[in-house]
Each structure stands twice: as C-alpha cells, then as structure tokens.
C-alpha cells in the first residue's frame, strides 16, 4: 500500500496521517515477510521514533485492523501477530516450523473443492477459513 492510498483510507475513516501511524505502516511494509507481534512492531518503530509509546502502537494496530489494512493471526503461541492484508476473499495459509518458529506463507488456496463439498452437503455458505500446518522447515529438518 502506498502513502497516497493509505492517506485516502485514513481520511475516509475520519483519521489523519500522523507521524506515528506512518511509522507503524512503514515498519509493517519493510517487514512484510514477517508476522510481527505488537511488541515486536513497537520495538522496531521505537528505534526510529524513540518518543512513540506502546499504547500508541496498540491503538494504531487496532485502527489498521478495523480498516482492513492488516490481518490478525493466531499461531498458538499466546500472542497475536499481524501481516499486511492481502485484500482477498480467503486468507492464505501458513507453515510454521516447530523448531525455529519461522512462518512461511502458502499463497495458493487449495481448499476450493472442500469448501464446495461442505456448502453442498451441509447447506453452509463458507465465507472464509484458516489453515496452519506445523512441521519442520528445510533447514531444521536436516538437523533432526
């Protein structure tokens, strides 16, 4: 998401593009391959903007989630993680290494056939799903 689009979406929501919001967005964009917790995001933003507070980052993350700019993810580790929204109907899937905790994204949604079966059999309209696979990444698998 570029600055102009971001500024437009904030304006539509009745919000201003503050330095703090821009700083949080910049860090999210620069770390788009990572799935940062709010605390990790705060630590990264604070290196550039030492005056920013943790509460500001929490409020900004909440606003971004409400606006659909970021998605909240849960990986069974006791904290929420965030990624830039892919603006798609279905979330992509994740692979999590059980040894190093690295998160990999699976871009293809391979569950369309299963969804169609569920919708037909149970008369249930699937709106979304979330799949996470746990195992060992290539590097860690060599060492087990």
DSSP file (Angstrom, degrees, kcal/mol; ACC not computed):
  #  RESIDUE AA STRUCTURE BP1 BP2  ACC     N-H-->O    O-->H-N    N-H-->O    O-->H-N    TCO  KAPPA ALPHA  PHI   PSI    X-CA   Y-CA   Z-CA
    1    1 A X              0   0    0      0, 0.0     2,-0.1     0, 0.0    28,-0.1   0.000 360.0 360.0 360.0 129.0    0.0    0.0    0.0
    2    2 A X     >  -     0   0    0      1,-0.1     4,-2.4     4,-0.0     5,-0.2  -0.407 360.0-104.0 -88.2 170.0    1.5    3.4   -0.9
    3    3 A X  H  > S+     0   0    0      1,-0.2     4,-2.8     2,-0.2     5,-0.2   0.854 117.8  53.9 -62.8 -37.4    1.2    6.5    1.1
    4    4 A X  H  > S+     0   0    0      2,-0.2     4,-2.2     1,-0.2    -1,-0.2   0.925 111.4  44.5 -65.6 -44.4   -1.5    8.1   -1.1
    5    5 A X  H  > S+     0   0    0      2,-0.2     4,-2.4     1,-0.2    -2,-0.2   0.918 114.7  49.5 -64.1 -43.8   -3.8    5.1   -0.8
    6    6 A X  H  X S+     0   0    0     -4,-2.4     4,-2.3     1,-0.2    -2,-0.2   0.926 111.1  49.0 -61.1 -46.4   -3.1    4.9    2.9
    7    7 A X  H  X S+     0   0    0     -4,-2.8     4,-2.4     1,-0.2    -1,-0.2   0.893 110.9  51.2 -61.9 -40.6   -3.8    8.6    3.4
    8    8 A X  H  X S+     0   0    0     -4,-2.2     4,-2.3     2,-0.2    -1,-0.2   0.913 110.2  48.4 -63.5 -44.0   -7.1    8.3    1.5
    9    9 A X  H  X S+     0   0    0     -4,-2.4     4,-1.3     2,-0.2    -2,-0.2   0.881 111.5  50.0 -66.4 -38.0   -8.3    5.4    3.5
   10   10 A X  H  <>S+     0   0    0     -4,-2.3     5,-3.1     2,-0.2     4,-0.5   0.927 110.2  50.5 -63.4 -43.8   -7.5    7.2    6.8
   11   11 A X  H ><5S+     0   0    0     -4,-2.4     3,-1.3     1,-0.2    -2,-0.2   0.901 107.0  54.0 -61.7 -41.4   -9.3   10.3    5.6
   12   12 A X  H 3<5S+     0   0    0     -4,-2.3    -1,-0.2     1,-0.3    -2,-0.2   0.829 109.4  49.2 -60.7 -31.5  -12.4    8.1    4.7
   13   13 A X  T 3<5S-     0   0    0     -4,-1.3    -1,-0.3    -3,-0.3    -2,-0.2   0.504 122.0-109.7 -84.7  -6.0  -12.3    6.8    8.2
   14   14 A X  T < 5S+     0   0    0     -3,-1.3     2,-0.3    -4,-0.5    -3,-0.2   0.728  78.5 124.6  83.4  23.1  -12.1   10.4    9.6
   15   15 A X      < -     0   0    0     -5,-3.1    -1,-0.3    -6,-0.1     2,-0.3  -0.794  55.0-126.7-116.7 157.4   -8.4   10.0   10.7
   16   16 A X        -     0   0    0     -2,-0.3     2,-1.3    -3,-0.1     5,-0.1  -0.670  25.2-112.1 -99.3 156.6   -5.3   11.9   10.0
   17   17 A X        -     0   0    0     -2,-0.3     2,-0.1     4,-0.1   -10,-0.1  -0.732  46.8-174.2 -86.5  92.7   -2.0   10.5    8.7
   18   18 A X     >  -     0   0    0     -2,-1.3     4,-2.4     1,-0.1     5,-0.2  -0.413  38.3-111.2 -84.6 164.2    0.1   11.1   11.8
   19   19 A X  H  > S+     0   0    0      1,-0.2     4,-2.3     2,-0.2     5,-0.1   0.892 119.2  52.4 -59.2 -40.6    3.9   10.5   12.0
   20   20 A X  H  > S+     0   0    0      2,-0.2     4,-2.3     1,-0.2    -1,-0.2   0.914 109.7  47.1 -64.8 -44.1    3.2    7.6   14.4
   21   21 A X  H  > S+     0   0    0      1,-0.2     4,-2.4     2,-0.2    -1,-0.2   0.909 113.2  49.1 -64.8 -41.3    0.8    5.9   12.0
   22   22 A X  H  X S+     0   0    0     -4,-2.4     4,-2.7     2,-0.2    -1,-0.2   0.897 109.9  52.1 -64.4 -39.3    3.1    6.4    9.1
   23   23 A X  H  X S+     0   0    0     -4,-2.3     4,-2.1     2,-0.2    -2,-0.2   0.914 110.3  47.6 -63.4 -43.7    6.0    5.0   11.1
   24   24 A X  H  X S+     0   0    0     -4,-2.3     4,-2.3     2,-0.2    -2,-0.2   0.928 113.2  48.4 -63.8 -44.8    4.0    1.8   12.0
   25   25 A X  H  X S+     0   0    0     -4,-2.4     4,-2.6     1,-0.2    -2,-0.2   0.921 109.4  52.9 -61.7 -43.8    2.9    1.4    8.4
   26   26 A X  H  X S+     0   0    0     -4,-2.7     4,-2.7     1,-0.2    -1,-0.2   0.913 110.2  47.5 -58.1 -43.9    6.5    1.8    7.2
   27   27 A X  H  X S+     0   0    0     -4,-2.1     4,-1.6     2,-0.2    -1,-0.2   0.901 111.2  51.1 -66.1 -40.5    7.7   -0.9    9.6
   28   28 A X  H  < S+     0   0    0     -4,-2.3    56,-0.2     2,-0.2    -2,-0.2   0.915 112.9  45.9 -61.8 -42.6    4.9   -3.3    8.5
   29   29 A X  H >< S+     0   0    0     -4,-2.6     3,-1.4     1,-0.2    -2,-0.2   0.932 112.6  49.5 -65.9 -45.6    5.8   -2.7    4.9
   30   30 A X  H 3< S+     0   0    0     -4,-2.7    -1,-0.2     1,-0.3     3,-0.2   0.768 119.4  38.8 -65.3 -25.3    9.5   -3.2    5.4
   31   31 A X  T >< S+     0   0    0     -4,-1.6     3,-2.2    -5,-0.2    -1,-0.3  -0.107  74.3 133.2-114.4  33.6    8.9   -6.4    7.4
   32   32 A X  T <   +     0   0    0     -3,-1.4    52,-0.2     1,-0.3    -1,-0.1   0.722  69.1  58.8 -62.5 -21.4    6.1   -7.8    5.2
   33   33 A X  T 3  S+     0   0    0     -3,-0.2    -1,-0.3    -4,-0.1     2,-0.2   0.602 100.3  71.1 -82.5  -9.4    7.6  -11.2    5.1
   34   34 A X  S <  S-     0   0    0     -3,-2.2     2,-0.6    -6,-0.2    -3,-0.1  -0.644  76.5-136.5-102.1 161.9    7.5  -11.4    8.9
   35   35 A X        -     0   0    0     -2,-0.2     2,-0.2    48,-0.1    48,-0.2  -0.844  33.8-163.2-118.4  90.7    4.5  -11.8   11.1
   36   36 A X  E     -A   82   0A   0     46,-0.9    46,-2.3    -2,-0.6     2,-0.1  -0.467  13.5-137.2 -84.4 143.0    5.2   -9.3   13.9
   37   37 A X  E  >  -A   81   0A   0     44,-0.2     4,-2.5    -2,-0.2     5,-0.2  -0.447  35.7-103.8 -81.1 168.1    3.5   -9.1   17.3
   38   38 A X  H  > S+     0   0    0     42,-0.5     4,-2.6     1,-0.2     5,-0.1   0.897 123.7  51.2 -61.2 -39.4    2.5   -5.7   18.6
   39   39 A X  H  > S+     0   0    0      2,-0.2     4,-2.3     1,-0.2    -1,-0.2   0.900 110.3  48.0 -66.2 -41.0    5.5   -5.7   20.9
   40   40 A X  H  > S+     0   0    0      2,-0.2     4,-2.0     1,-0.2    -2,-0.2   0.906 112.4  49.9 -64.5 -41.1    7.9   -6.6   18.1
   41   41 A X  H  X S+     0   0    0     -4,-2.5     4,-2.6     1,-0.2     5,-0.2   0.920 109.8  51.1 -61.6 -44.9    6.4   -3.9   16.0
   42   42 A X  H  X S+     0   0    0     -4,-2.6     4,-2.8     1,-0.2    -2,-0.2   0.919 108.2  51.8 -58.8 -45.9    6.8   -1.4   18.8
   43   43 A X  H  X S+     0   0    0     -4,-2.3     4,-0.9     1,-0.2    -1,-0.2   0.903 112.6  45.4 -59.7 -42.4   10.5   -2.3   19.3
   44   44 A X  H  X S+     0   0    0     -4,-2.0     4,-0.6     2,-0.2     3,-0.4   0.907 114.9  46.4 -69.2 -41.9   11.2   -1.8   15.6
   45   45 A X  H >X S+     0   0    0     -4,-2.6     4,-2.7     1,-0.2     3,-1.3   0.900 106.4  60.0 -66.3 -39.8    9.2    1.5   15.4
   46   46 A X  H 3< S+     0   0    0     -4,-2.8    -1,-0.2     1,-0.3    -2,-0.2   0.772  93.4  65.0 -62.7 -26.9   10.9    2.8   18.6
   47   47 A X  H 3< S+     0   0    0     -4,-0.9    -1,-0.3    -3,-0.4     3,-0.2   0.836 115.9  29.5 -65.0 -29.9   14.4    2.5   17.0
   48   48 A X  H << S+     0   0    0     -3,-1.3     2,-0.4    -4,-0.6    -2,-0.2   0.787 133.8  31.4 -94.8 -34.8   13.3    5.3   14.6
   49   49 A X    ><  +     0   0    0     -4,-2.7     3,-2.2     1,-0.1    -1,-0.2  -0.722  65.7 177.6-127.0  79.3   10.9    7.2   16.7
   50   50 A X  T 3  S+     0   0    0     -2,-0.4    -1,-0.1     1,-0.3    -4,-0.1   0.715  77.3  63.3 -58.6 -22.2   12.0    6.9   20.3
   51   51 A X  T 3  S+     0   0    0     -3,-0.1    -1,-0.3     2,-0.1     2,-0.1   0.604  78.1 107.8 -80.2 -10.1    9.2    9.1   21.5
   52   52 A X    <   -     0   0    0     -3,-2.2     2,-0.3    -7,-0.1    -3,-0.0  -0.411  61.9-140.3 -71.5 143.2    6.5    6.7   20.4
   53   53 A X     >  -     0   0    0      1,-0.1     4,-1.7    -2,-0.1     3,-0.2  -0.693  17.9-120.3-103.8 157.0    4.6    4.8   23.2
   54   54 A X  H  > S+     0   0    0     -2,-0.3     4,-2.5     1,-0.2     5,-0.2   0.879 114.2  56.7 -60.6 -39.1    3.5    1.2   23.3
   55   55 A X  H  > S+     0   0    0      1,-0.2     4,-2.6     2,-0.2    -1,-0.2   0.878 104.5  53.0 -61.4 -37.7   -0.1    2.4   23.8
   56   56 A X  H  > S+     0   0    0     -3,-0.2     4,-2.4     2,-0.2    -1,-0.2   0.906 109.4  48.4 -63.7 -42.0    0.1    4.4   20.5
   57   57 A X  H  X S+     0   0    0     -4,-1.7     4,-2.7     2,-0.2    -2,-0.2   0.919 111.2  50.4 -65.9 -42.4    1.3    1.3   18.7
   58   58 A X  H  X S+     0   0    0     -4,-2.5     4,-2.2     1,-0.2    -2,-0.2   0.931 112.7  46.3 -59.7 -46.0   -1.5   -0.8   20.1
   59   59 A X  H  X S+     0   0    0     -4,-2.6     4,-2.4     2,-0.2    -2,-0.2   0.893 113.0  50.1 -63.7 -39.7   -4.1    1.8   19.1
   60   60 A X  H  X S+     0   0    0     -4,-2.4     4,-2.8     2,-0.2    -2,-0.2   0.912 109.9  49.5 -66.3 -43.0   -2.6    2.1   15.6
   61   61 A X  H  X S+     0   0    0     -4,-2.7     4,-2.3     2,-0.2    -1,-0.2   0.912 111.4  50.0 -61.7 -42.7   -2.6   -1.7   15.2
   62   62 A X  H  X S+     0   0    0     -4,-2.2     4,-2.4    -5,-0.2    -2,-0.2   0.917 111.9  47.6 -62.4 -43.2   -6.3   -1.8   16.3
   63   63 A X  H  X S+     0   0    0     -4,-2.4     4,-2.1     2,-0.2    -2,-0.2   0.926 111.4  50.4 -62.8 -45.5   -7.2    1.0   13.8
   64   64 A X  H  X>S+     0   0    0     -4,-2.8     5,-2.6     1,-0.2     6,-1.1   0.874 110.9  49.7 -61.8 -37.7   -5.3   -0.7   11.0
   65   65 A X  H ><5S+     0   0    0     -4,-2.3     3,-1.1     1,-0.2    -1,-0.2   0.930 110.0  49.8 -67.3 -44.1   -7.1   -3.9   11.7
   66   66 A X  H 3<5S+     0   0    0     -4,-2.4    -2,-0.2     1,-0.3    -1,-0.2   0.848 111.5  50.4 -60.7 -34.3  -10.5   -2.2   11.7
   67   67 A X  H 3<5S-     0   0    0     -4,-2.1    -1,-0.3    -5,-0.2    -2,-0.2   0.552 114.8-117.2 -81.8  -8.0   -9.6   -0.5    8.4
   68   68 A X  T <<5S+     0   0    0     -3,-1.1    19,-0.2    -4,-0.5    -3,-0.2   0.676  81.7 121.2  80.1  16.9   -8.6   -3.8    6.8
   69   69 A X  S   <S+     0   0    0     -5,-2.6    16,-3.0    -6,-0.2     2,-0.3   0.832  77.9  24.3 -80.1 -34.1   -5.0   -2.7    6.3
   70   70 A X  E    S-B   84   0A   0     -6,-1.1     2,-0.4    14,-0.3    14,-0.2  -0.906  72.3-137.5-128.9 158.6   -3.7   -5.6    8.4
   71   71 A X  E     -B   83   0A   0     12,-2.8    12,-1.6    -2,-0.3     2,-0.4  -0.927  17.4-130.9-114.4 141.5   -4.9   -9.0    9.4
   72   72 A X  E     -B   82   0A   0     -2,-0.4     2,-0.3    10,-0.2    10,-0.2  -0.769  26.4-168.4 -90.9 134.2   -4.6  -10.5   12.9
   73   73 A X  E     -B   81   0A   0      8,-3.5     8,-2.7    -2,-0.4     2,-0.5  -0.931  13.0-154.7-124.3 147.3   -3.2  -14.0   13.1
   74   74 A X  E     +B   80   0A   0     -2,-0.3     6,-0.1     6,-0.2    -2,-0.0  -0.987  12.0 177.1-122.1 124.1   -3.0  -16.5   15.9
   75   75 A X        -     0   0    0      4,-0.7     5,-0.1    -2,-0.5    -1,-0.1  -0.104  55.8-100.8-118.0  35.0   -0.3  -19.2   15.9
   76   76 A X  S    S+     0   0    0      1,-0.1     4,-0.1     3,-0.1    -2,-0.0   0.780  95.8 108.6  56.2  32.0   -0.9  -21.0   19.2
   77   77 A X  S    S-     0   0    0      2,-0.4    -1,-0.1     0, 0.0     3,-0.1   0.313  94.0-101.5-120.2   7.1    1.9  -19.2   20.9
   78   78 A X  S    S+     0   0    0      1,-0.2     2,-0.3     0, 0.0    -4,-0.0   0.458  92.2  77.6  91.5   0.4   -0.2  -16.9   23.2
   79   79 A X  S    S-     0   0    0    -42,-0.0    -4,-0.7   -41,-0.0    -2,-0.4  -0.975  75.8-113.4-139.8 157.2    0.1  -13.6   21.2
   80   80 A X  E     - B   0  74A   0     -2,-0.3   -42,-0.5    -6,-0.1     2,-0.3  -0.630  28.3-161.8 -85.4 145.5   -1.5  -12.1   18.2
   81   81 A X  E     -AB  37  73A   0     -8,-2.7    -8,-3.5    -2,-0.3     2,-0.3  -0.884   5.7-146.7-124.1 159.6    0.7  -11.5   15.1
   82   82 A X  E     +AB  36  72A   0    -46,-2.3   -46,-0.9    -2,-0.3     2,-0.3  -0.927  15.5 177.1-132.0 151.0   -0.1   -9.2   12.2
   83   83 A X  E     - B   0  71A   0    -12,-1.6   -12,-2.8    -2,-0.3   -48,-0.1  -0.975  44.1 -87.4-143.6 156.7    0.5   -9.0    8.5
   84   84 A X  E     - B   0  70A   0     -2,-0.3   -14,-0.3   -14,-0.2   -15,-0.1  -0.409  55.7-103.2 -62.1 139.3   -0.4   -6.6    5.8
   85   85 A X        -     0   0    0    -16,-3.0    -1,-0.1     1,-0.1     6,-0.0  -0.389  19.6-153.1 -67.5 140.6   -3.8   -7.5    4.4
   86   86 A X        -     0   0    0      2,-0.1    -1,-0.1    -2,-0.1     3,-0.1   0.413  30.3-132.0 -92.7   0.4   -3.8   -9.3    1.0
   87   87 A X        +     0   0    0    -19,-0.2     2,-0.3     1,-0.2    -2,-0.0   0.886  60.3 132.7  50.2  47.6   -7.3   -7.9    0.2
   88   88 A X        -     0   0    0      1,-0.1    -1,-0.2     2,-0.1    -2,-0.1  -0.801  69.6-115.1-121.7 165.5   -8.5  -11.3   -0.9
   89   89 A X  S    S+     0   0    0     -2,-0.3     2,-0.4    -3,-0.1    -1,-0.1   0.860 101.3  36.1 -69.2 -34.9  -11.6  -13.3   -0.1
   90   90 A X  S    S-     0   0    0     38,-0.1     2,-0.1    -3,-0.0    -1,-0.1  -0.919  85.7-117.8-120.7 145.0   -9.7  -16.0    1.7
   91   91 A X        -     0   0    0     38,-0.6    40,-0.1    -2,-0.4    38,-0.1  -0.474  32.5-117.4 -72.2 149.8   -6.7  -15.8    3.8
   92   92 A X        -     0   0    0     -2,-0.1    39,-0.3     1,-0.1     2,-0.2  -0.313  35.2-104.4 -77.4 173.6   -3.6  -17.7    2.6
   93   93 A X  E     -C  106   0B   0     13,-1.8    13,-3.1    15,-0.3     2,-0.4  -0.575  26.5-138.8-103.4 164.5   -2.3  -20.5    4.6
   94   94 A X  E     -Cd 105 132B   0     37,-1.7    39,-2.9    11,-0.2     2,-0.5  -0.938   5.7-155.7-127.3 146.2    0.8  -20.7    6.9
   95   95 A X  E     -Cd 104 133B   0      9,-2.7     9,-3.0    -2,-0.4     2,-0.5  -0.979  17.2-164.7-113.9 129.7    3.5  -23.2    7.5
   96   96 A X  E     -Cd 103 134B   0     37,-3.0    39,-2.1    -2,-0.5     2,-0.4  -0.969  16.8-133.7-123.1 125.0    5.2  -22.9   10.9
   97   97 A X  E  >  - d   0 135B   0      5,-2.4     4,-1.4    -2,-0.5    39,-0.3  -0.619   9.2-151.2 -75.6 126.0    8.4  -24.6   11.8
   98   98 A X  T  4 S+     0   0    0     37,-4.1    38,-0.1    -2,-0.4    -1,-0.1   0.610  92.2  42.7 -73.6 -12.0    8.1  -26.3   15.2
   99   99 A X  T  4 S+     0   0    0     36,-0.4    -1,-0.1     3,-0.1    37,-0.1   0.883 129.5  17.9 -99.2 -54.9   11.8  -25.9   15.9
  100  100 A X  T  4 S-     0   0    0      2,-0.1    -2,-0.2    37,-0.0    36,-0.1   0.518  91.8-131.1 -98.5  -5.8   12.8  -22.4   14.7
  101  101 A X     <  +     0   0    0     -4,-1.4    -3,-0.1     1,-0.2     2,-0.1   0.602  48.6 158.5  65.9  14.4    9.2  -20.9   14.7
  102  102 A X        -     0   0    0     -6,-0.1    -5,-2.4     1,-0.0     2,-0.5  -0.453  33.1-140.2 -67.7 142.3    9.8  -19.4   11.2
  103  103 A X  E     -C   96   0B   0     -7,-0.2     2,-0.4   -70,-0.1    -7,-0.2  -0.913  16.7-170.1-110.2 129.1    6.5  -18.7    9.4
  104  104 A X  E     -C   95   0B   0     -9,-3.0    -9,-2.7    -2,-0.5     2,-0.4  -0.903  16.5-133.0-115.0 146.0    6.1  -19.4    5.7
  105  105 A X  E     -C   94   0B   0     -2,-0.4     2,-0.7   -11,-0.2   -11,-0.2  -0.828   4.9-153.8-101.6 137.1    3.2  -18.4    3.6
  106  106 A X  E     -C   93   0B   0    -13,-3.1   -13,-1.8    -2,-0.4    -2,-0.0  -0.942  10.2-168.3-105.2 111.4    1.4  -20.7    1.2
  107  107 A X        +     0   0    0     -2,-0.7     2,-0.3   -15,-0.2    -1,-0.1   0.813  59.0  82.8 -75.2 -31.3   -0.1  -18.4   -1.5
  108  108 A X  S    S-     0   0    0    -16,-0.1     2,-0.9     1,-0.1   -15,-0.3  -0.551  70.8-141.1 -80.5 137.1   -2.4  -20.9   -3.2
  109  109 A X        +     0   0    0     -2,-0.3     3,-0.4     1,-0.1   -17,-0.1  -0.853  25.7 173.6 -94.5 105.6   -5.8  -21.6   -1.7
  110  110 A X        +     0   0    0     -2,-0.9     3,-0.2     1,-0.2     4,-0.2   0.185  57.6  81.7 -99.7  16.3   -6.2  -25.3   -2.3
  111  111 A X     >  +     0   0    0      1,-0.2     4,-2.7     2,-0.1     5,-0.2   0.264  51.6 107.0-107.7  12.2   -9.4  -25.8   -0.4
  112  112 A X  H  > S+     0   0    0     -3,-0.4     4,-2.3     1,-0.2    -1,-0.2   0.894  82.6  49.3 -58.6 -41.8  -12.0  -24.7   -3.0
  113  113 A X  H  > S+     0   0    0     -3,-0.2     4,-2.0     2,-0.2    -1,-0.2   0.898 111.8  48.2 -65.7 -40.6  -13.1  -28.3   -3.6
  114  114 A X  H  > S+     0   0    0      2,-0.2     4,-2.5    -4,-0.2    -2,-0.2   0.907 110.9  51.3 -66.3 -41.2  -13.5  -29.0    0.1
  115  115 A X  H  X S+     0   0    0     -4,-2.7     4,-2.9     1,-0.2    -2,-0.2   0.925 108.6  51.2 -61.0 -44.2  -15.5  -25.8    0.5
  116  116 A X  H  X S+     0   0    0     -4,-2.3     4,-2.2     1,-0.2    -1,-0.2   0.898 110.6  49.2 -60.4 -40.7  -17.8  -26.7   -2.3
  117  117 A X  H  X S+     0   0    0     -4,-2.0     4,-2.9     2,-0.2     5,-0.3   0.924 112.1  47.8 -64.0 -45.4  -18.4  -30.1   -0.7
  118  118 A X  H  X S+     0   0    0     -4,-2.5     4,-2.4     1,-0.2     6,-0.5   0.917 112.0  49.8 -62.0 -44.5  -19.2  -28.5    2.7
  119  119 A X  H  X S+     0   0    0     -4,-2.9     4,-0.9     1,-0.2     5,-0.5   0.910 116.2  41.9 -62.2 -42.1  -21.5  -26.0    1.1
  120  120 A X  H  < S+     0   0    0     -4,-2.2    -2,-0.2    -5,-0.2    -1,-0.2   0.938 119.5  41.6 -71.2 -47.1  -23.4  -28.7   -0.8
  121  121 A X  H  < S+     0   0    0     -4,-2.9    -2,-0.2     1,-0.2    -3,-0.2   0.883 129.0  26.6 -70.7 -39.7  -23.6  -31.3    2.0
  122  122 A X  H  < S-     0   0    0     -4,-2.4    -1,-0.2    -5,-0.3    -2,-0.2   0.382  97.1-124.3-107.5   2.6  -24.4  -29.0    4.9
  123  123 A X     <  +     0   0    0     -4,-0.9     2,-0.5    -5,-0.2    -4,-0.2   0.945  64.3 144.8  50.5  50.9  -26.1  -26.1    3.1
  124  124 A X        -     0   0    0     -6,-0.5     2,-0.8    -5,-0.5    -1,-0.2  -0.983  49.5-138.8-127.1 121.5  -23.5  -23.9    4.7
  125  125 A X        -     0   0    0     -2,-0.5     2,-0.4    -3,-0.1    -9,-0.1  -0.726  19.2-146.6 -84.8 109.0  -22.1  -20.8    3.0
  126  126 A X        +     0   0    0     -2,-0.8     3,-0.1   -11,-0.2    -7,-0.0  -0.629  22.5 174.7 -77.2 124.7  -18.3  -20.7    3.7
  127  127 A X        -     0   0    0     -2,-0.4     2,-0.3     1,-0.4    -1,-0.2   0.708  63.5 -20.5-100.2 -27.7  -17.1  -17.2    4.0
  128  128 A X        -     0   0    0    -38,-0.1    -1,-0.4     2,-0.0     2,-0.3  -0.978  54.3-160.1-169.0 168.1  -13.5  -17.8    5.0
  129  129 A X        -     0   0    0     -2,-0.3   -38,-0.6    -3,-0.1     2,-0.4  -0.968   9.3-145.4-154.3 166.7  -11.2  -20.4    6.5
  130  130 A X        -     0   0    0     -2,-0.3     2,-0.4   -40,-0.1   -37,-0.1  -0.977  15.3-178.2-141.9 123.9   -7.8  -20.5    8.2
  131  131 A X        -     0   0    0     -2,-0.4   -37,-1.7   -39,-0.3     2,-0.4  -0.985   2.1-179.1-127.5 131.7   -5.3  -23.3    7.9
  132  132 A X  E     -d   94   0B   0     -2,-0.4     2,-0.4   -39,-0.2   -37,-0.2  -0.998  10.6-157.3-129.7 130.6   -1.9  -23.6    9.6
  133  133 A X  E     -d   95   0B   0    -39,-2.9   -37,-3.0    -2,-0.4     2,-0.4  -0.891   6.1-156.6-107.0 136.3    0.5  -26.5    9.1
  134  134 A X  E     +d   96   0B   0     -2,-0.4     2,-0.3   -39,-0.2   -37,-0.2  -0.918  40.2  99.2-113.1 139.0    3.1  -27.3   11.7
  135  135 A X  E     -d   97   0B   0    -39,-2.1   -37,-4.1    -2,-0.4     2,-0.4  -0.864  69.6 -51.0-178.7-147.6    6.3  -29.2   10.9
  136  136 A X        -     0   0    0    -39,-0.3   -39,-0.1    -2,-0.3   -40,-0.0  -0.969  42.8-131.1-123.0 132.0   10.0  -28.6   10.2
  137  137 A X     >  -     0   0    0     -2,-0.4     4,-2.8     1,-0.1     5,-0.2  -0.191  39.4 -94.8 -68.9 170.1   11.4  -26.2    7.7
  138  138 A X  H  > S+     0   0    0      1,-0.2     4,-1.0     2,-0.2    -1,-0.1   0.892 124.4  46.9 -55.9 -44.7   14.1  -27.4    5.3
  139  139 A X  H  4 S+     0   0    0      1,-0.2     4,-0.5     2,-0.2     3,-0.5   0.941 116.0  42.9 -65.5 -48.1   17.0  -26.2    7.5
  140  140 A X  H >4 S+     0   0    0      1,-0.2     3,-1.1     2,-0.2    -2,-0.2   0.840 106.4  62.0 -69.6 -32.8   15.6  -27.6   10.7
  141  141 A X  H >< S+     0   0    0     -4,-2.8     3,-1.0     1,-0.3    -1,-0.2   0.810  97.8  58.9 -63.4 -28.9   14.6  -30.9    9.1
  142  142 A X  T 3< S+     0   0    0     -4,-1.0    -1,-0.3    -3,-0.5    -2,-0.2   0.748 106.1  49.6 -69.4 -23.1   18.3  -31.6    8.2
  143  143 A X  T <         0   0    0     -3,-1.1    -1,-0.2    -4,-0.5    -2,-0.2   0.239 360.0 360.0-103.9  12.3   19.2  -31.4   11.9
  144  144 A X    <         0   0    0     -3,-1.0    -1,-0.2    -4,-0.1    -2,-0.1   0.440 360.0 360.0-109.6 360.0   16.6  -33.8   13.4
